[in-house]
Every structure is written in structure tokens, then in C-alpha cells.
């Protein structure tokens, strides 16, 4: 359905892999004490002062989830600006913003602590499954009334499913305790929100 998303996702491991090359990791962990990491314009590698182990999976999780969350906040803002949206749908959009906006700042703080570059606007790379295309976002922005809020729910279900897949991958491959904790929270929160959205669509 969204060929561009799959193409970008396939490129993501290579992009991040280049960002982590030369870091002198032990196994797949980076940011270990006593290591001298070079820095350039493409990536700022972790220094010896970084606290807590993290690996490529942790870094990729944060770099991909930040723009993913940003798009969810943007989608929520779009539906909140429309008239005629049922209160339960508006409440859900507010809930999504309240949960994901602070998580964006949390993940940005990790990347800063780890000495990694922040993802640019839109990410510039694959963000994981569930991302809406520009056409999808334009369709949501142009929609009115019941079409708008139902489209929001349908898109957000797909968006949440992508985030859950990314979080499950982090649980399988990551090592950083904070990142693993956030991944678990994303799975729990967004699974519950999917159930709510499916109920609203059924009603």
C-alpha cells in the first residue's frame, strides 16, 4: 500500500549501521568506558561518559520512534482541529498527544546522552511500519465530519500496529533498560488504544 515506506525501511539498518561503524563496540554494545570514538558530521558517537549500555537496536528504536511519534501527534492535532468529532475520539487524540509528546523528548534526551545525531524533520530514513504517506496525511487533513474521524481511527490503528512491531523488536534485540521499559509501555498503551479505536469504529 505504501511502497515508499517499505523502501525507506529497508534502507534504515544500513544508514544507522554506517552511523555506528568505527565505534569500537564490544559485541553489539556501544558506549563502553575507555573507548575513543571519532566524530564527524554524519554521526556523533558515544563518549566514555555515557552511562548505561546501549546497542544498535536501542539507537535505531529511538531514531525511528521519534518521527513515528511526531506523526501521531500531527495526526491528533489534525483531528482535534475539526468540528463535529465525537468527544470520545477527541479524548483519544488528546490521550495520544499526552502520552507520545513526552516520549519524544525522552528519546531525544537518550540520543543526546548517547552522542547520536537527532533524526531530521520527517526522519529522512525509514521509520518502521505504520507511517502514513504524504497522501494519507493530505487525505486526513482534507476530510470532514464522520469521514474525518473514521479515517483518523483507521489510520491510527495502522500507525499503532507499526509502533507495536517496532517496540517488540526493541524488546527482542535491545539492551538499554530505559529503552526496554519504554518499549513495554508503548505495547501496553497502544494495544489498549487499538481496542478502543476498533470499538469506536464498530459503533
N, C-alpha and C positions, 0 to 999 in steps of 0.2 A: 504493500500500500504506500509505503514511504521509502522509495528506493534510495533517496539521498541519505536518509537516516542510517540505513544499513551500511552504505558505503563509508560514511564517516565513522561509524562504529568500528568497522573493520580496520580503519587506519589508526584508531586511538591507541592500541597497545604499542604500535611502532613509534608513534610520537612520544608517548611517555617513556618508552624504553630508551629512546635517544636521550631524554632528559635525565635518565638515571645512569647512563653509561659513564664509566670512569669514576664512580663514587667509591670504589674500593669496598663494596659490601661484603660482609661475611655471610655466606649462604645467600638468602634473598633479603637480608636485613640491611638497612642503611641507617646512617646517623649514629654509628657506633663511636664511642670515645676513642680519641687518639688518632683519628684518621684525618688526613689532609685532603680537603675536597676543593677541586678547581671550580671557578665560577666564570660564566660567560653570559652573553646577552640572551642566550636561549634558555638557560636554566640556572638557578642559584641553588647549589647543592647544600645539603645539611652540614652544619658545622659541628665541632665536637661538643658544643654546649647544649645541643638539642637533647631534651630529656625524654626518655621513653623510646623504645624500639618502634620502628615502622618499616614497612616494606613497600614494594612497588604496588601491591594491591591496595594498601591503605592510601597511598598518594593518588592512585587512579580513582579510587572511590570518592575522595574529596573533590578532585578536579572535575570529575564527571557529574557528581551530585549537585555541586553549586549551581551550574547553569540549569540543571534539571529542576531544582527547587525554584530558581528565579522565574522559570517559565510558568510553574504552578502558581506563583504569586501574581504574575502578569495575567494569567487566565482568571484568577479570582477577582482581580481588580476590574477586568472587563465585565464580568457578570454582575458585580456589585454596582456598577455604574448604570445598569439598565433598569428601566421601570418594569413593573409587572412580574418581578421574580418572586416566587413563593418564599415565605420567611425561612422555611427550613433549608432551602437552597442557599439563601443569603447567609444564614447562620453557618452552614458548612463551608462556604467560601471564606468567611471570617476565621473559622477554625483552622483552615488550611494555612491562611496567612500567618495566624498567630503561632502555629507550630513551625512552619518552614522558614520564615524570615529569621528567627534567632538561630536556627540550624545553619543557615547560610553564613552568618557571622562566625559561628563556632568553627565551621570547616575552614573559613578564611584564616582564622587565627592559627589553626593547625598548619596550614601551608606556610604561613609566615614563620612559625616556630621551626618548621622543618626545612626552611630555606628554599622553598619551592615557589616558582612563579604562579601568580594567580591566573585562572582562566580568563580570557578576554570576554567582551560582550558577545553573547551567543556561544561562547566556548571555543569556537574556531576548530573544534575537533568533535569526534563522536561523543555523545552524552549518555549513551545507553538507550535501551528500548523505551518506547513510550513518549518520546519527544514529539511534539506537534510540528508540522512543517509550517512554512510561512503562509501557505494557502489555508491550512487548518486555522491558524490564528486569525487570518483575514475573514474567514467564514464566521468564526465566533464573534468577531468584532461587528460584523455587518448584520448579524441575526437579531431579531426582535421577539419579544413575547415568549410564548411557550417553546417556540423553536430554539430560542437562545438558551434558555435554562436547561432544556433537554440535551442540546448539543454540548453544553458545558459538562453535564454529568457524564455523557458518553465519552467525551474526550478525556475527562479527568480520571475515569476508570482505567482507560488505557494508559494514561500517564502514571497513575499509581502502580499499576501492574509492572510497568518498566522499572519504577523505583524499587519495588519489592525484589525484582530479579537482581538488580544491582546490589541491594543490601544483602541478599542471600549469597551472592558471590563474595562479598566482603567477609561474611561470616566463615566462608569456606577457606579463604586464602589470606585474609588479613592477620596482623599480629598486634596492632596497636589497641590497647584496652578501650580507650575512649572511642575510637572509630567503631570497634565491635559493639560497644554499648549503643552508639547511635544507630547502627545498622539494625539492631534488635528493636529499638524504639520505632524506627521507620516501618519495619514489618508489622509490628503490632498496631500502630496508629493507622497506617494506610489500609491495612486489611479491614479494620473496623469501618473506615470511611467508605471503602468499596461496598461493603454490605449496606451501609446507609444509602449510598447513591443508587444501588440496584433496587432497593426498596422504593425509593422516590420515583424511579423510572417506571416501576411496576404499577405504582398507584396512579 
